[in-house]
Amino acid sequence: MNYQSAYYRVKEIKKLYKSIFWFAIISIIIIFRNFYKTGELLLPNIGGSFILTIWAVIIIARVAKLFIFNAEWEESIYRNEVDKMKKQPLSEKF
């Protein structure tokens, strides 16, 4: 991993942590708003809040992109496919 890709990755991780932080803050506000309205301290059903559901899906996608499907993963898949193609007989390639 070169300097530019490491810099980009650190920047993206920082953005992800900020998103998670704000998601937690907004979720806490919603929990206390529900407590104020109903008098019961219940965790909100995430399916009940459309915005929180969309936000959670976006955060999960970003986590997958950063930690699961990163550049090293892509490069290893590419190398595996190239190695498979090298091992195949010429008649099977076409």
Long-range contacts (C-beta under 8 A, 24 or more apart in sequence): 1-71, 1-72, 5-71, 9-66, 9-70, 12-62, 12-66, 13-66, 15-62, 16-59, 16-62, 16-63, 16-66, 19-55, 19-58, 19-59, 19-62, 20-59, 23-52, 23-55, 23-56, 23-59, 26-52, 26-55, 27-52
